[in-house]
Amino acid sequence: MSSPPRLSRTLLLLAAPVLLVVGLWLGGHPQHLPGFAREVFVANHDTRVVDEAIDRIAGDYYRPIKKDSLASASIAGAVASLGDRFSHYLTPHEYRAFNQPPSFTGIGVAVDPDQRGLLIARVFDSSPAARASLQPGDVIVAVNGRSLAGLSPATAAGLIKGPPGTDVRLAVRERRAAKTRMRTLRLTRALVSEPVVASTVRKVDGARLGVVALSMFSPGAHGEVDQVVKDLLRRGVRGIVLDMRANGGGLVEEARLIASAFIPKGAIVSTRGRSQPSQLLTAAGHAIAPSVPVVVLVDHNTASAAEIVAAALQDHHRATIVGTHTFGKGVFQEEEPLSNGGALDITVGEYFTPAGRNLGSGGLRQGAGVVPDVPVRDGVDSARGLAVALGTLAAKAR
């Protein structure tokens, strides 16, 4: 009496691997399912069409092409169809590179054009230039015996770059105190990581002033800014220039925390999106004394999270904004990793300043940005921009 159930179980066990293989194959080739089965087991007709097109191109195109390349191209095309220049699809390779800190091969300086050559604006910590005791204000006038006078900045900078481990000989015009001297030195090029935060002390009209250059709003940037600002105040500076020229932004939470270094309380930014609740981000409560004057230096490439900070300080009347109107990006993006190792970096909402301004004209269009209190009509990205910011700060620090 018990043999038929045992036989059924045996047949079922034998059939299970076959059914599993067939099911897996049909799952990857839904076009071979009967119509009624496709309707039941395949969730969406539009998705099926995309899969079908990828299968047919991979199978029938005259030369071999990988399905993952076609899938990436279809995702990129979907994102491009949004007409939003701030939304992107990142391939696995691009996403890995996106999460790496920026680096370059050279001697570790940021430079400005100068008629004599290249004026050193910043010297990166632990770089070949720092080890050679180069300082902001020094001018590189020759590279490997070739004068830089009359060369374009790009050509002049290109002479300094080269493979890591190779040497470059510089002629440098140094100014120390009231004395000027020429010095020739040999530096070994290296792979240099650009610091997120750099600082220096400048003396203007007898006042010691601190300059904090912030290059991006990456994770942990607020801690570096806090530490640098406190160190500068301990060194006796009487005001702070926050230099955010060419700062393309980053994390909104880092913007809130960095603004909180200067704003003691109140709104920093509010956000609104379709798939997430509206949020009001407020000051974290660790601001420096309000008696310390602050100037924010911006240019047309100051964007996103950098604009959040500049606008918040402007709306709270906590800082004077110097430079040009900023980029005008009133939306923010989120990175959404995908199963192929890539990611979507897509616009998910808009942000608004404490006074209710959206700096991007209410959405995807580029807006007026933050309008400076003290415009710098020419040379904002050269030493002149910083000079105007320092002069403005010196007048407030008296």
N, C-alpha and C positions, 0 to 999 in steps of 0.2 A: 504493500500500500504506500510505502514511503519513497519508492524509487522514482516516480514522476517528478516530485519537487526537487530531488537531488539532481536529476537530469536537467531540469530547467536552470537550476543554479549553475551547473557546470557549463551549459551553453551560454549563459549570461556572462560568466567569467571569461570564456573564450572570446566572446564578441566584444567585450569592453575595450580592449586595446585597439581593435579595428575601428570601432565607433569613435574613439578618441582621436585617432589619426585623421579619419574622414572629417570629423568636426573641426579640427584645427585647420585642415586644408580649406574647407569651405569658409571658415572664419576669415581667412586671408584672401579668399576669392569669392566674395558674395555674389558676383555676377553669375556664378554657376548654380546658385540656389534656385529652386522653382519660385515663381512670382509670389505665391502665398507665403512661402517660407521667408523670402526676403523681407516682406512686409512685417512679419512677426519678429524675426531675429535681428534685423538691421534697423537701428534706431531712427535714422533720418535719411530721407531720399537725397537731399543735397550732399550729405556726407558720403553717401554711396557713389554719387556721381564723381566726386573728387577722387575717391579710391579707384573707381573704374578707369578714370582718365589716366591716373598714375600707372595703373597696371598695363593699360594699352600702350602708353608711350614707352614704358620700360620693355615691353615685349615686342613692339612692332617698329620702333624708331630704327632708322637705317644703321645707326652705330650704337654700341652699348652705352647705357647710361644708368647710373645707380638710382634705385628707388629713393634712398635717403636724400639725394641731391634734389630730386623732383619734389619730395615732401617739403624740404627747406624752401625751395623756390615758391611753392604754393602758399606757404605760411607768409613769406616775405611779400608776395603779391597781395594777400589778404590785408596785411598791415598797410601796404602802400595805398590800397583802395580807400583807406580812411581819409586821405588827403591831409594828414596831420604830420607836419615835418618833425614833431617832437616824439612821435611813436616809431619804434623800430623793432625788427626781428633780429636777434643776435644768434648767429650760428654757434655751435658748440665751441669752435675755435675762437670766435669773436667774444663769446661770453667769458671764456677763460682769460683772454687778454684784457677784457673790460675790468675784471676784478684784480688785476695786477697793479701795483703802484707804478706811477709813471717814472720812467728812467731814460737816460740818454748817455752817450759816450762823450766825454769832454773833460773840462777842468773844474766844472762846478761853479759857474757864475751866470747871473742874468745880466744882460748888457743893454745899454741904450746907445743910439747913434750919436756920434760926436765927429766934428769936422777933422779931428786929429786921428780918429780911429774908433775904438769902442770904449764907452764909459761904463765902468762896472757899477751896476745898481745894487746887486746882491751877491753875497758870497755864501754858498751853501756849506753847512757844517760838515766836518770830516771829509771835505773834498780836497783834491790836489791844490786848488786855489787857496783854501783855508790853511793848509799846511805850509804854503809858501808865503803866508801872511799878507796876501792881497786884501784890499779893503774897498768898500764902496767909495766912489770918488776917484779911484785910480783910473788911468786911461791906458789901454793897450794900444800902442802906436805902431808896432811892427810884429810880424809873426815869421819866424825862421828867416829873418833878415829882410823881409818884404814889407815896405811901408803900407799902412792901411789908409793913409790919407787919400781921399777921393774915391775909395771903393764903396760899393753898396754895403749896408749892414749884413745882408745875407752872405755876400761874397767874403767879407771880412770874417764873419763867424765861421764860415765853412773852412777857412784856413786853419782854425784852431781845432776843429773836430778831426777825429781820426780813430783808428782801431785802438781798443784798450791795450795798455802796456807799451804803447809807442810814445816817444818823447816829442815835445813841441817847445821851441825856444821863443820867448816873448820879450819884447822891449816894452817896459811899463813906465809911465810917468806917474810918480807917486807924490802925493801931497800929505805931509805929516806936520801938524801944527801950522806954522807959517812958512815952512820950507818945502821946496819942490826939488825932487831929484829924479834922475833917470836910473832905472835898474834893469839889467838883463838877467833873466832866470830861465832855467830849464825845468819843465813840469812833465810828469808822466801821466798820460791820459788814463782815465778809468771810467767804469760804469758808475754813473752818479744817479742816485734817486733824488728827485726834487722834493724838498721838504714841504709838508703841508703848511707849516707855520715857520716864519723867520722873523727875527726882530733886530733892531739896532737902536742906538741912542744918537740923536742929532742935537746940536746946540744952535739955537736961532735967537738972535737978539738977547743973548745972555740966559735964555731959558733952556733947560735940558728937556728934550721932548722924546717920547718913545714912538717908534714906528713898528707896527705889527702887520706883516704881510701874510695874508691868508689866501692860499691857492685853490682850495676846494673844501667842500663840506663832507669829508669822508668820516667813517666811524671813528670816534675818539678825538675828532678835531677840537671839540669844545674844551676838553681837558688840557690840550696843548695851549690853546688861547688863554685859558684861565691862568695856567702856570706862567706863561710869558708875561702877561699883563701884571701879575703880582710881583714877578721878579723886577720888571721895569719900575714899578712904583717903589719897591724897596731900594732901588738904585737912585731914587730921588727925581724921577721925571715928573714934570708938572702938567702933562697932558699926553693923550694917546691919539696917533693917527692909525686908523684901521684901513689898511690898503687892500681893497678887493678888486683892483683892476684885473681884467681877464679871468675873473673867478666865475666859472660857468655853473656853479651851484653844487648840488648834492642832496644830502638827506635833510628833510624838513625838520626832523627832531634835532639834528645838530644845529640848524638855524635857530630854533627856539632856545637852545642852551647857550649858544654863543651870544645871541641878543641879550640873554639874561645876565651876561657878565657886565652889562652896562645899564640895563633897565631893571629897577628893583621890584616892580610889581605891575600887574595889568596885562592886557592882551598883547600877544606877539603876532599871531596870525590865526585866521580861521580858515577852515577847508570845507568844501562841499563837493560831493561826488554822487554818482547814480547808484553805485553798488556798495557804498559805505556811508555810515551816518556822518552828519556834519559834526565838526569838531572845533572847539575853541582852545588854542594852545596859549597858555599864560606863562609869565616869567617864573623861573624856578627859584628865585630868592637868594641869589649869591652875587649880587651886583657890587661893583666897586663904589666908592663914595660919589654921590652926585656932584660934588664940588670939583671933581677931576674932569676938565673939558675933553671932549672927544670930537674928532673930525673923521669922516668916512670918505675915502678917496675911491671914486668909481669911474668906469668908462663904458663904452657902448657894449662891451663884451661881459659886463657884470650882469649875471642872469640868475633867475630861479631863486635858490635858497639865499644867494648873496643879496638879491633884491628884497627878499623877505626881511633880512637883517637891516639893510639900509632904510627901507620904508618904515620899519618899526621904530628905529631910532629917530627918524624924521617926524613921524606922527606923535611920538612922545616928547618931542622937543629936547631930546637928549644929545643930539649930535648935529653938527653942521655937515651937509653933504657937499663935497667938492668934486668937480669933474664935468662929465657930459651926462646926458640922459642915458639911463641904463637900457638893457636889451629889450625889456618889455615882455616878459614871459609870465603870464598869469595862470598857468596850469602846472600840474605836477604829475610825474609818472611813477609807476611801480614796476619793479622787476618781478616777473612771474616765470620761474624756471619751468622748463618743459622736459618731458621724459627722454628726449633725444640728447640732452646735455646743453641745449640752447636755451634761450629765454625770450620772452616778450618784454619789451620796455615800452609800455603804452600809457597814454594819458588816461588817468582815472578820476581827475577832479580839478577844481579851480581853487586858488587861495585868495584871501582878501586881507588887506592890511588892517591895523587897529582902527583906522578911520573909515574902513569899508571900501577902500579902493581895490579894484582888480587891475593890475598893471599890464595885463595883456588884452585890454579892450573886451573883457568879458568872455574870453575863450581862446580859440586856437589862433586868432589873428595876433600879429605883433602889435603891441601897444606903445604908449609913450614912455613906459617904464618910470623910474624914479627921476624926477626933475631936480637937478642940483640947486642948492642954495647959492653956491658960488660957482658959476660956470667957468670952465677952462676951454676956450674955444680952439686953441691950437696947442699941440704938444702934450696932451694929457698923458700919453703913454711914454713920455720921455721924462728926463729928470725935472723938466719944468712942472709937470703935474704934481710931483711930490713936493717941489719947492713951494707951489701955491698952497698946497695942503698944510705944510709946515708953517708958512707965514700966517695963514688963517688961524692955526692953532696957537701960535705964539701970541697973537693979538688977544686971544681968549685967556691965555695963561698968565697974563700980566697981573 
